[in-house]
């Protein structure tokens, strides 16, 4: 048998960064995101040998170990090994070898929640294999614990919940790891228009979000008022975006994104840079009314809102900077698991 799973990546539309503690613990965070038709995949194949093999097929990386209750975390394939270690510690595993294989549709560090989505997919494959009675909140929280506690990776909470629940969600974050996921019932024609007008552009460079997020955390801890005020306004942005989408006021989406882009600059250094600024201004000149750096910033994907038929002129402009336009569609599904 092979136990498989897939989990969707996400586009963050508003409130990015307010899911990161200590801001969310002290002030409460709010984010609006939507999952898209790009995914992370995981497969577990039991084998006769008492060996555990972990492999990232997209990155051509592989390690093998004798069967053991815990695998060494050495900076190589730690997401895969970290999930195994946590699942084994909490639930135990059959005394058999297996091969854990993963694949992600976009490069790591590109800003679409790749790491967290991959962790959710791996958790899902183990849940399928062991028939664990875990609900969506349980799976998302377990994935969060693997990344933030076990592996000590800096970041927030939205990606684990987006990948698990799927769809368009307004998420609220509070102290003591409390998360509330509110699915939004947006009319199909509004979503079609949003998808038509949002251009997803990969700049051709990935980035390490860890340093950016750690600076953001430090700014809140040290009561840097400029950074905190920017995060307050980004939280406000999420409410503005929710109302615009629910009421079909799509002409406001670009301006709301542009408002968020201005605030995001103030949260930490290296969120933007000269190349990002040049791309952003060129896209606006070509007809985009606003945009957003996906994820922590510094590189990866940018989304641009292009009303009417301006998407085509914007795409032609973006091509002059290199990189790649990625096709996608919004999805209403989250984590899926199955056995073959």
C-alpha positions as CSV (number, residue, x, y, z in Angstrom):
1,X,0.0,0.0,0.0
2,X,1.0,3.6,-0.5
3,X,-0.5,6.4,1.7
4,X,-0.7,9.7,-0.1
5,X,-1.7,13.3,0.7
6,X,-1.8,16.7,-0.9
7,X,-2.4,20.1,0.5
8,X,-2.9,23.4,-1.3
9,X,-0.6,26.4,-1.2
10,X,-2.1,29.8,-0.5
11,X,-2.2,33.4,-1.5
12,X,-2.2,35.9,1.4
13,X,-4.6,38.7,0.5
14,X,-4.5,40.9,3.7
15,X,-3.2,41.0,7.3
16,X,0.1,39.3,6.6
17,X,2.4,39.1,9.6
18,X,-0.3,39.7,12.3
19,X,-0.4,35.9,12.9
20,X,3.1,36.0,14.3
21,X,3.7,36.2,18.0
22,X,4.1,38.2,20.1
23,X,1.9,40.6,18.1
24,X,-1.0,38.1,17.9
25,X,-0.7,37.2,21.6
26,X,-0.8,40.8,22.7
27,X,-3.1,42.5,20.2
28,X,-4.8,39.7,18.3
29,X,-4.2,39.1,14.6
30,X,-6.4,38.8,11.5
31,X,-5.6,37.5,8.1
32,X,-7.5,36.8,4.9
33,X,-6.1,34.2,2.5
34,X,-7.2,31.8,-0.3
35,X,-5.8,28.5,-1.3
36,X,-4.8,27.9,-4.9
37,X,-4.3,25.0,-7.4
38,X,-0.6,24.6,-6.5
39,X,0.2,22.0,-3.9
40,X,2.5,20.0,-1.7
41,X,2.4,16.2,-1.9
42,X,3.6,13.4,0.4
43,X,3.6,9.7,0.1
44,X,4.5,6.9,2.6
45,X,5.4,3.5,1.2
46,X,6.0,0.7,3.7
47,X,9.0,-1.5,2.8
48,X,10.3,-4.8,4.0
49,X,13.7,-3.5,5.2
50,X,13.9,-1.9,8.7
51,X,15.1,1.3,7.1
52,X,13.5,4.8,6.9
53,X,14.2,6.7,3.7
54,X,13.2,10.4,3.4
55,X,13.4,12.1,0.1
56,X,12.4,15.4,-1.4
57,X,11.9,14.5,-5.1
58,X,11.7,18.1,-6.3
59,X,15.0,19.0,-4.6
60,X,16.7,15.7,-5.4
61,X,17.6,15.2,-1.8
62,X,17.5,11.8,0.1
63,X,18.7,10.3,3.4
64,X,18.3,6.8,4.8
65,X,18.4,5.7,8.5
66,X,18.1,2.5,10.4
67,X,14.6,2.1,12.0
68,X,14.6,4.3,15.1
69,X,12.1,6.3,17.2
70,X,13.8,9.6,16.4
71,X,15.7,10.8,13.3
72,X,18.6,13.3,13.6
73,X,17.9,16.9,12.8
74,X,20.9,18.2,10.9
75,X,19.5,20.8,8.5
76,X,18.8,18.3,5.8
77,X,15.2,17.3,5.1
78,X,14.3,18.4,8.7
79,X,10.7,19.1,7.9
80,X,10.2,15.4,6.9
81,X,12.2,14.1,9.9
82,X,10.6,16.5,12.3
83,X,7.1,15.3,11.4
84,X,8.2,11.7,11.8
85,X,9.7,12.4,15.2
86,X,6.6,14.2,16.5
87,X,4.2,11.6,15.2
88,X,6.3,8.7,16.7
89,X,6.6,10.5,20.1
90,X,2.8,11.1,20.2
91,X,1.3,8.1,18.6
92,X,4.0,5.5,18.0
93,X,4.5,3.8,14.6
94,X,4.5,0.2,13.3
95,X,7.9,-1.5,13.5
96,X,8.4,-1.5,9.8
97,X,10.5,0.5,7.4
98,X,9.1,3.0,5.0
99,X,9.9,5.5,2.3
100,X,8.6,9.0,2.8
101,X,8.6,11.1,-0.4
102,X,7.6,14.7,-0.9
103,X,7.1,17.1,-3.8
104,X,6.1,20.8,-3.9
105,X,4.9,22.6,-7.1
106,X,6.9,25.8,-6.4
107,X,10.4,26.4,-4.9
108,X,10.9,26.6,-1.2
109,X,11.0,30.1,0.2
110,X,8.8,31.5,-2.5
111,X,6.2,33.0,-0.2
112,X,3.2,30.8,-0.8
113,X,3.4,28.9,2.5
114,X,5.5,26.1,1.0
115,X,7.2,24.8,4.2
116,X,4.1,24.8,6.3
117,X,2.0,23.3,3.6
118,X,4.5,20.6,3.1
119,X,4.4,19.8,6.8
120,X,0.6,19.6,6.7
121,X,0.9,17.2,3.8
122,X,3.4,15.0,5.6
123,X,1.2,15.0,8.7
124,X,-1.7,14.0,6.5
125,X,0.1,11.0,5.1
126,X,0.9,9.7,8.6
127,X,-2.7,10.4,9.7
128,X,-3.9,8.3,6.7
129,X,-1.4,5.5,7.4
130,X,-2.1,5.3,11.2
131,X,-5.9,6.2,10.9
132,X,-5.4,8.9,13.5
133,X,-8.7,10.5,14.7
134,X,-7.5,14.1,14.2
135,X,-9.7,16.9,13.0
136,X,-8.6,19.9,10.9
137,X,-7.7,22.1,13.9
138,X,-5.7,19.2,15.4
139,X,-3.7,18.6,12.2
140,X,-3.0,22.3,11.7
141,X,-1.9,22.8,15.3
142,X,0.3,19.7,15.1
143,X,2.0,21.0,12.0
144,X,2.5,24.3,13.8
145,X,4.2,22.5,16.7
146,X,6.6,20.7,14.4
147,X,7.8,23.9,12.8
148,X,7.7,26.4,15.6
149,X,8.6,24.2,18.7
150,X,10.4,21.2,17.4
151,X,12.4,22.7,14.6
152,X,12.5,26.3,16.1
153,X,11.6,27.9,12.7
154,X,10.4,31.5,12.9
155,X,6.9,32.2,11.5
156,X,3.2,32.5,12.1
157,X,0.2,30.3,12.1
158,X,-1.8,31.1,9.0
159,X,-0.1,28.7,6.5
160,X,-0.8,25.5,8.5
161,X,-4.5,26.4,8.8
162,X,-4.9,27.5,5.2
163,X,-3.4,24.3,3.9
164,X,-5.5,22.1,6.2
165,X,-8.9,23.9,5.8
166,X,-8.6,25.2,2.2
167,X,-10.8,27.8,0.5
168,X,-11.1,31.5,1.2
169,X,-10.8,32.1,4.9
170,X,-10.8,35.0,7.4
171,X,-8.6,33.8,10.3
172,X,-8.3,35.3,13.8
173,X,-5.3,34.6,16.0
174,X,-5.2,35.1,19.8
175,X,-3.0,34.2,22.7
176,X,-2.5,30.7,24.0
177,X,-2.4,29.4,20.4
178,X,-6.1,30.1,19.9
179,X,-7.0,30.2,16.2
180,X,-10.5,30.7,14.7
181,X,-11.0,29.9,11.0
182,X,-14.0,31.6,9.4
183,X,-14.7,30.3,5.9
184,X,-16.1,33.1,3.6
185,X,-19.0,32.4,1.3
186,X,-18.0,34.6,-1.6
187,X,-20.2,34.5,-4.7
188,X,-18.7,32.5,-7.5
189,X,-18.7,35.4,-10.0
190,X,-16.7,37.6,-7.5
191,X,-14.1,34.8,-7.2
192,X,-13.9,34.4,-10.9
193,X,-13.3,38.1,-11.3
194,X,-10.8,38.1,-8.5
195,X,-8.9,35.2,-10.1
196,X,-9.0,36.9,-13.5
197,X,-7.6,40.2,-12.2
198,X,-4.9,38.8,-9.8
199,X,-1.6,38.1,-11.6
200,X,0.8,35.8,-9.7
201,X,4.4,36.6,-10.6
202,X,7.5,34.7,-9.4
203,X,10.5,37.0,-9.4
204,X,12.8,34.0,-9.9
205,X,14.5,34.3,-6.5
206,X,13.5,32.6,-3.3
207,X,14.4,33.9,0.2
208,X,14.9,32.9,3.7
209,X,12.0,34.3,5.7
210,X,13.6,33.5,9.1
211,X,15.6,36.7,9.5
212,X,12.8,39.0,8.3
213,X,10.3,37.4,10.7
214,X,12.8,37.5,13.6
215,X,13.3,41.2,13.1
216,X,9.5,41.7,13.0
217,X,9.2,39.8,16.3
218,X,12.1,41.8,17.8
219,X,10.3,45.1,16.8
220,X,7.2,44.1,18.7
221,X,9.2,42.9,21.7
222,X,11.1,46.2,21.9
223,X,7.9,48.2,21.4
224,X,9.0,49.7,18.1
225,X,5.9,51.9,17.6
226,X,6.3,52.3,13.8
227,X,6.4,48.6,13.3
228,X,3.5,47.9,15.7
229,X,1.3,50.6,14.1
230,X,2.0,49.2,10.7
231,X,0.8,45.8,11.9
232,X,-2.3,47.4,13.4
233,X,-3.1,48.8,9.9
234,X,-2.4,45.5,8.3
235,X,-4.9,43.9,10.6
236,X,-7.4,46.7,9.6
237,X,-6.6,45.8,6.0
238,X,-7.9,42.3,6.5
239,X,-11.3,43.6,7.6
240,X,-11.4,45.9,4.6
241,X,-10.6,43.1,2.2
242,X,-13.2,40.8,3.8
243,X,-16.0,43.4,3.3
244,X,-14.8,44.2,-0.3
245,X,-14.9,40.5,-1.3
246,X,-18.2,39.6,0.4
247,X,-20.0,42.6,-1.1
248,X,-18.4,42.3,-4.5
249,X,-16.6,45.7,-4.4
250,X,-13.7,44.3,-6.4
251,X,-12.6,47.7,-7.6
252,X,-11.4,48.4,-4.1
253,X,-9.1,45.3,-3.9
254,X,-6.2,46.9,-5.7
255,X,-6.3,50.0,-3.4
256,X,-6.5,47.8,-0.3
257,X,-3.5,45.8,-1.5
258,X,-1.6,49.0,-2.2
259,X,-2.4,50.2,1.3
260,X,-1.0,47.0,2.7
261,X,2.1,47.2,0.6
262,X,2.9,50.6,2.1
263,X,2.4,49.3,5.7
264,X,4.4,46.1,5.1
265,X,7.5,48.2,4.3
266,X,7.5,49.6,7.8
267,X,7.4,46.2,9.6
268,X,11.1,45.2,9.1
269,X,14.1,45.7,6.9
270,X,14.5,43.6,3.7
271,X,10.8,43.0,3.2
272,X,11.3,45.0,0.0
273,X,14.4,46.0,-2.0
274,X,15.3,48.0,-5.1
275,X,14.3,45.2,-7.5
276,X,10.9,44.6,-5.9
277,X,10.2,48.4,-5.8
278,X,11.1,48.7,-9.5
279,X,8.8,45.7,-10.4
280,X,6.0,47.1,-8.3
281,X,6.1,50.6,-9.8
282,X,6.4,49.3,-13.3
283,X,3.3,47.0,-12.8
284,X,1.3,50.0,-11.5
285,X,2.4,52.1,-14.4
286,X,1.1,49.3,-16.7
287,X,-2.3,49.3,-15.0
288,X,-2.2,47.4,-11.8
289,X,-3.8,49.3,-8.9
290,X,-2.0,47.5,-6.1
291,X,0.0,44.4,-5.2
292,X,1.4,42.4,-2.3
293,X,4.6,40.6,-1.7
294,X,3.6,37.0,-0.8
295,X,4.9,35.7,2.5
296,X,7.5,37.4,4.7
297,X,9.0,39.4,1.7
298,X,12.4,39.8,0.3
299,X,11.7,37.7,-2.8
300,X,9.5,34.9,-4.1
301,X,6.0,35.7,-5.5
302,X,4.2,39.0,-5.8
303,X,0.5,39.3,-6.7
304,X,-0.8,42.3,-8.6
305,X,-4.5,43.4,-8.9
306,X,-5.2,44.4,-12.5
307,X,-8.7,45.6,-13.1
308,X,-10.6,45.5,-16.4
309,X,-8.2,44.0,-19.0
310,X,-5.0,45.5,-17.7
311,X,-3.7,42.1,-16.7
312,X,-2.3,41.6,-20.2
313,X,-0.3,44.8,-20.3
314,X,1.0,44.1,-16.7
315,X,2.1,40.6,-17.7
316,X,4.0,42.0,-20.7
317,X,5.7,44.5,-18.4
318,X,6.6,41.8,-15.8
319,X,8.2,39.7,-18.5
320,X,10.8,42.4,-19.0
321,X,12.1,41.7,-15.5
322,X,12.6,38.0,-16.1
323,X,10.9,35.7,-13.6
324,X,7.7,33.8,-14.5
325,X,3.9,34.3,-14.5
326,X,2.3,31.3,-12.9
327,X,-1.2,30.2,-13.8
328,X,-3.5,29.1,-10.9
329,X,-7.1,28.8,-9.8
330,X,-8.7,29.3,-6.4
331,X,-9.6,26.0,-4.7
332,X,-12.2,25.2,-2.1
333,X,-10.4,22.1,-0.8
334,X,-7.8,21.7,1.9
335,X,-5.8,18.7,2.9
336,X,-6.8,15.5,1.1
337,X,-5.5,12.0,2.0
338,X,-6.0,8.6,0.4
339,X,-4.6,5.0,0.2
340,X,-3.7,3.0,-2.9
